[in-house]
Amino acid sequence: MRSVFAAMFALFVLYASAGELHAGEEADEQSAEDERSAEETNVDADEEPVPADDEQPGDKAPNATGSNAAVPLSSGEEPTAAPAQEEPTPAKASLADRFSSSSVLVEHSFSVAHQADLSPEYTRSISRILVLSPSFDVSKHVSVAAQLSVAQELTVTDTTYAYEPMLDDLRVGVSGTLPGRSGKIGSLGASTGIDFAVPTSKASMAASMIMAVEPWFKVALTAPLLDGLEVSYRVTPSPRIHRYTTASLRQARPCSPATGCFLGTTIDTGQRNTGLQLHQDIGLRLSAFKQKLSISGQMTLSYGVLYPKTPSDHFDELILSDPDNGGGSPVRASSAFLFDLSYQVHPGVGVSLGLWTPGGMRPDGGWYNPFGNRFSQVYIDVTLYPVALIQEGIRGLISKNKAAQP
């Protein structure tokens, strides 16, 4: 755990150091420029240019620089000082603008090959997912957001009832962006935040999860290629708080050696819950056509540390050490690869096509191909931005009414 936070602190120090070095370079360049300007303007009084016969004393000299230079005089008018130029103040964001990042995503995914799911037979899976993501910008650099998704697998009937929609965990969080740095090869940006996961899914309820805390830190470097080539890295340690160290079922099932009992029924599974997860995301994205088109790839490496084995009257050492119950090695490694092609067809509508591949260890001890395997899924997404849709609709009505007026 200490190494995780030490890594996050090292990333933050590296980002800050890069900013200080760049600031030093800018200061040196500014000092050199000031010295050159001083040498150019440091002219002796005897060497001052004499105005020509047809040149008025107030006419602008060819080498005059700065806002204090004289302006040409109009006939019969006295010269007046140019008013000081005030920096334009940015317009205050409206309430609608603060909700502009809120979105509704509708996804349909299809598995590449047959696989085992909740059905007793190997089938291809077809799923439909709805994701609600409200967001609110507290300020220019701070925002709060939430996310709740519900999935329905259209090829599974062996659930509580056929085609049962499954809720995911509710997530709420706050995020903030740090000041960016610009250099010769691109701009460096960083952001950080913290998310909280509340157990609303059946899987989390079965694991008796109370809450998952997910602080994260992200660094991104954007190079000036087309509309931007971004390379990013994000680290997320996630302590998970459970009521029990092992998972249980809502309804009792017949006993088995894996659950530690041999007669009657039990709700315990004997599987140890995950006490800590560490996610590392490495991403690459290229934008084009005024950032309407984007191609991105992302690899997520996840490590799960199980709760330690504890003395129990119900579970003995043999049961908790069984690999089928998550025993043996206390660390679980997995991965997820995402390839996505997105296009913003309208300010309020975006579409994307992609491939999602979960990875991990095979039953024989090997590893699945992290970029494509039998569990890969092809998906088609449609993302709606309600605020942009409403604003564009209002603008269209106003334009239509103006055009109809004589």
C-alpha positions in Angstrom: 0.0 0.0 0.0 2.8 2.4 0.8 4.5 1.7 -2.5 1.2 2.6 -4.3 1.0 6.1 -2.7 4.8 6.5 -3.1 4.4 6.0 -6.9 1.5 8.5 -7.0 3.6 11.0 -5.1 6.6 10.5 -7.4 4.4 11.2 -10.5 3.1 14.4 -8.9 6.7 15.5 -8.1 7.8 14.7 -11.7 4.9 16.8 -13.1 5.7 19.7 -10.8 9.4 19.6 -11.6 8.6 19.7 -15.3 6.6 22.8 -14.7 9.4 24.5 -12.8 12.0 23.7 -15.5 9.7 25.1 -18.2 9.0 28.2 -16.1 12.7 28.7 -15.7 13.3 28.5 -19.4 10.5 31.0 -20.0 12.1 33.4 -17.5 15.5 33.1 -19.1 14.0 33.8 -22.6 12.1 36.8 -21.3 15.2 38.2 -19.6 17.2 37.9 -22.8 14.5 39.6 -24.8 14.3 42.5 -22.3 18.0 43.0 -22.6 17.8 43.1 -26.4 15.0 45.6 -26.2 16.9 47.8 -23.8 20.0 47.8 -26.1 17.8 48.7 -29.1 16.1 51.6 -27.4 19.1 53.0 -25.6 20.0 55.7 -28.1 22.1 58.8 -27.3 20.4 62.2 -27.5 22.8 63.3 -30.2 21.8 60.3 -32.4 18.1 60.9 -32.2 16.6 61.1 -35.7 15.6 64.5 -37.0 12.0 64.6 -38.3 11.6 65.4 -42.0 10.1 68.6 -43.3 6.7 67.0 -44.0 6.7 64.9 -40.9 4.7 66.2 -37.9 6.1 65.8 -34.4 3.3 63.5 -33.4 3.6 61.1 -36.4 4.5 57.5 -35.5 8.2 56.7 -36.0 8.9 53.7 -38.2 10.7 51.9 -35.3 8.4 52.9 -32.5 7.2 50.0 -30.4 4.8 49.6 -27.5 1.4 51.0 -26.7 2.9 54.4 -25.7 3.9 55.2 -29.3 2.4 58.4 -30.8 -0.5 58.1 -33.2 -1.0 60.2 -36.4 -2.7 63.5 -35.6 -5.8 64.7 -37.3 -5.9 68.2 -38.7 -6.5 70.7 -35.9 -6.9 68.1 -33.1 -4.8 67.8 -30.0 -3.2 64.4 -29.3 -5.0 62.4 -26.8 -3.6 59.5 -24.7 -4.7 56.1 -25.8 -7.0 54.4 -23.3 -5.6 51.6 -21.3 -6.7 48.2 -22.8 -8.5 46.1 -20.3 -8.3 42.4 -20.5 -11.6 40.9 -21.4 -13.3 39.1 -18.6 -14.5 35.6 -19.4 -18.2 35.2 -19.5 -19.7 33.5 -16.5 -20.8 29.9 -17.2 -24.5 29.5 -17.1 -26.2 26.7 -15.2 -26.8 24.8 -18.4 -23.1 25.1 -19.3 -22.2 23.6 -16.0 -24.2 20.5 -16.8 -22.9 20.3 -20.4 -20.7 17.2 -19.8 -23.7 15.1 -18.6 -24.3 12.2 -21.0 -26.5 9.2 -21.6 -24.8 6.2 -23.3 -26.6 3.3 -25.1 -24.4 0.3 -26.0 -25.0 -3.0 -27.8 -22.1 -5.5 -27.6 -21.6 -8.9 -29.2 -19.1 -11.6 -28.1 -16.7 -12.8 -30.7 -16.9 -16.5 -29.7 -18.9 -18.9 -27.6 -18.4 -18.6 -23.9 -19.8 -19.8 -20.6 -22.1 -17.3 -18.8 -25.0 -17.6 -16.5 -26.6 -20.0 -18.9 -25.8 -23.7 -18.6 -24.6 -23.8 -22.3 -21.8 -22.1 -24.2 -23.4 -19.3 -26.2 -22.5 -16.1 -27.9 -23.6 -13.2 -25.8 -25.6 -10.1 -26.9 -25.9 -7.4 -24.3 -27.6 -4.0 -24.1 -26.2 -1.4 -21.7 -27.5 1.9 -20.5 -25.2 4.3 -18.7 -26.3 7.5 -17.0 -23.5 10.0 -16.3 -24.6 13.3 -14.8 -21.9 15.8 -14.3 -21.7 19.4 -12.8 -18.8 21.8 -13.1 -18.3 23.5 -9.8 -15.7 25.8 -11.3 -13.4 25.9 -14.3 -11.1 23.3 -12.8 -13.3 21.3 -10.4 -16.3 19.1 -11.2 -18.5 16.5 -9.5 -20.0 13.5 -11.3 -21.9 10.3 -10.8 -22.4 7.2 -12.9 -24.9 4.3 -12.9 -25.3 1.6 -15.5 -27.7 -1.2 -16.1 -27.0 -4.1 -18.4 -29.3 -6.7 -19.9 -27.9 -9.8 -21.6 -30.3 -10.8 -24.3 -29.0 -14.4 -24.5 -29.4 -15.4 -20.9 -32.5 -16.7 -19.3 -31.1 -18.6 -16.3 -31.5 -15.6 -13.9 -34.1 -14.6 -11.4 -36.3 -14.0 -14.4 -35.6 -14.1 -18.1 -33.4 -11.3 -19.5 -33.1 -9.7 -16.0 -31.5 -6.2 -16.1 -28.4 -6.1 -13.8 -27.4 -2.9 -12.0 -23.8 -2.0 -11.7 -22.3 -0.2 -8.7 -23.2 3.5 -8.2 -20.2 5.7 -8.5 -19.9 9.3 -7.3 -16.7 11.4 -7.3 -15.0 14.8 -7.6 -12.2 15.6 -10.0 -9.9 18.6 -10.6 -7.4 19.7 -13.3 -4.0 21.1 -12.5 -2.3 24.0 -14.4 -1.0 22.8 -17.7 2.6 23.2 -19.0 3.6 23.9 -22.6 6.8 22.9 -24.3 8.4 22.3 -27.6 7.1 18.8 -28.0 3.6 19.5 -26.7 1.6 20.3 -23.6 1.7 18.4 -20.3 -1.5 18.2 -18.2 -2.5 16.5 -15.1 -5.7 15.8 -13.2 -6.6 14.1 -10.0 -9.7 13.1 -8.1 -11.4 10.6 -5.9 -14.4 8.3 -6.6 -16.6 6.3 -4.3 -18.4 3.1 -5.3 -21.6 2.2 -3.5 -22.8 -1.5 -3.7 -25.9 -1.5 -5.9 -24.8 -4.6 -8.0 -25.7 -8.2 -7.0 -22.0 -9.1 -7.2 -21.0 -6.4 -4.6 -23.9 -7.3 -2.4 -22.9 -10.9 -2.5 -19.4 -9.9 -1.5 -20.9 -7.8 1.4 -19.1 -4.7 0.1 -19.7 -1.5 2.0 -17.8 0.9 -0.1 -14.8 1.2 -2.5 -12.6 4.3 -2.3 -10.7 5.1 -5.5 -8.3 8.1 -5.4 -6.6 8.6 -8.8 -4.0 10.6 -10.6 -3.6 11.1 -14.3 -0.8 12.6 -16.5 -1.3 13.3 -20.2 1.1 14.6 -22.8 -0.5 16.1 -26.0 1.7 16.5 -29.1 0.7 18.8 -32.0 -0.2 16.1 -34.5 -3.4 16.7 -36.4 -5.8 17.9 -33.7 -3.7 16.4 -30.9 -2.0 13.1 -30.1 -2.4 12.3 -26.4 -0.4 9.8 -24.4 -1.8 9.3 -20.9 -1.1 7.3 -17.7 -3.5 6.9 -14.8 -3.0 5.1 -11.5 -5.9 4.2 -9.2 -5.4 2.4 -5.9 -8.8 1.2 -4.6 -9.2 -0.1 -1.0 -12.5 -2.1 -0.7 -14.4 -2.2 2.5 -16.4 -5.4 3.2 -18.5 -6.6 6.1 -17.1 -10.1 5.7 -13.9 -11.4 4.2 -15.7 -14.1 2.2 -18.6 -13.9 -0.3 -22.1 -15.2 0.4 -25.3 -15.9 -1.5 -28.8 -14.4 -0.8 -30.5 -17.8 -1.0 -29.1 -20.9 0.7 -27.7 -23.7 -1.5 -26.8 -27.3 -0.7 -23.5 -27.7 1.2 -20.3 -28.7 -0.6 -16.7 -29.1 0.4 -15.9 -25.8 -1.2 -18.2 -24.0 1.2 -16.8 -25.8 4.2 -20.0 -27.7 5.2 -21.2 -31.2 4.3 -24.8 -31.4 5.5 -27.8 -29.2 4.9 -27.6 -25.8 3.2 -25.5 -22.7 3.4 -25.2 -19.2 2.0 -21.4 -19.0 2.3 -19.3 -19.6 -0.8 -15.8 -19.8 0.8 -14.4 -17.4 -1.7 -12.3 -14.6 -0.3 -13.2 -11.0 -1.2 -10.7 -8.6 -2.7 -9.4 -6.1 -0.1 -7.4 -3.9 -2.4 -7.3 -3.3 -6.2 -4.6 -1.4 -8.1 -5.5 -0.2 -11.7 -2.9 1.2 -14.1 -4.3 2.7 -17.4 -2.1 3.5 -20.4 -3.9 5.3 -23.2 -3.2 6.7 -26.6 -5.6 8.9 -28.6 -5.4 10.8 -31.9 -8.0 13.4 -32.8 -8.7 14.9 -36.3 -11.3 16.9 -38.3 -11.6 19.6 -35.6 -11.6 16.9 -32.9 -14.8 15.3 -34.3 -13.0 12.1 -35.1 -10.8 10.2 -32.6 -9.0 6.9 -32.6 -8.0 5.6 -29.2 -6.5 2.6 -27.5 -6.2 1.8 -23.8 -4.7 -1.0 -21.8 -5.7 -1.5 -18.1 -3.6 -3.6 -15.8 -5.4 -4.6 -12.6 -4.0 -6.3 -9.5 -6.4 -7.6 -6.8 -5.1 -8.4 -3.3 -7.4 -10.8 -1.4 -8.2 -10.5 2.2 -5.8 -12.5 4.4 -6.8 -16.0 5.7 -8.3 -15.7 9.2 -9.0 -18.4 11.7 -12.6 -19.4 11.5 -14.8 -22.2 13.0 -16.6 -22.5 9.6 -13.7 -22.4 7.1 -10.6 -24.4 7.7 -7.1 -23.9 6.2 -7.6 -26.4 3.5 -10.8 -24.7 2.2 -9.3 -21.2 2.1 -6.2 -22.5 0.4 -8.1 -24.2 -2.4 -7.3 -22.4 -5.7 -11.0 -22.8 -6.7 -11.9 -20.6 -3.8 -9.4 -17.9 -4.7 -6.8 -19.4 -2.4 -3.1 -19.9 -3.0 -1.6 -16.7 -4.3 -3.2 -13.7 -2.6 -2.8 -11.5 -5.8 -5.0 -11.7 -8.8 -3.8 -10.1 -12.1 -6.1 -9.2 -15.0 -6.2 -6.8 -17.9 -8.6 -5.1 -20.2 -7.8 -3.7 -23.7 -10.0 -1.2 -25.5 -9.8 0.0 -29.1 -12.3 2.7 -30.0 -13.2 4.7 -33.1 -15.5 7.7 -32.3 -17.1 10.4 -34.3 -19.1 13.4 -33.1 -21.9 13.7 -35.7 -23.7 16.5 -33.8 -22.9 18.6 -30.7 -25.3 16.5 -28.8 -24.7 13.1 -30.4 -21.6 10.9 -30.7 -21.2 7.4 -32.1 -18.4 4.9 -31.6 -17.4 1.4 -32.7 -14.8 -0.6 -30.8 -13.4 -3.8 -29.4 -13.2 -4.7 -25.7 -11.0 -7.6 -24.6 -10.8 -8.9 -21.0 -7.6 -10.8 -20.1 -6.3 -12.9 -17.3 -5.1 -16.4 -16.4 -6.4 -19.4 -18.2 -7.5 -22.5 -16.3 -4.3 -24.3 -17.4 -2.1 -21.6 -15.8 -1.3 -19.7 -19.0 -2.6 -16.3 -20.0 -5.2 -15.2 -22.5 -4.1 -13.0 -25.3 -4.7 -9.4 -23.8 -5.6 -7.9 -27.2 -8.0 -10.5 -28.6 -9.4 -13.8 -27.3 -12.6 -15.8 -27.2 -14.0 -13.3 -24.6 -13.5 -10.2 -26.8 -16.6 -8.1 -27.5 -17.5 -5.8 -30.3 -19.6 -2.9 -29.3 -21.6 0.0 -30.9 -22.2 3.0 -28.7 -24.5 6.0 -29.1 -23.8 8.9 -26.6 -26.3 11.6 -26.1 -25.5 15.0 -24.5 -28.9 16.4 -23.3 -27.8 19.9 -22.7 -26.3 20.3 -26.2 -29.4 18.7 -27.8 -31.7 21.2 -26.0 -29.5 24.2 -26.8 -29.2 23.3 -30.5 -32.9 22.8 -30.6 -33.6 26.2 -29.1 -31.1 27.8 -31.6 -32.9 26.1 -34.5 -36.3 27.4 -33.4 -35.0 30.9 -33.0 -33.4 30.9 -36.4 -36.5 29.5 -38.0 -38.7 32.2 -36.4 -36.3 34.9 -37.6 -36.4 33.6 -41.1 -40.2 33.5 -41.1 -40.4 37.1 -40.1 -41.0 39.6 -43.0 
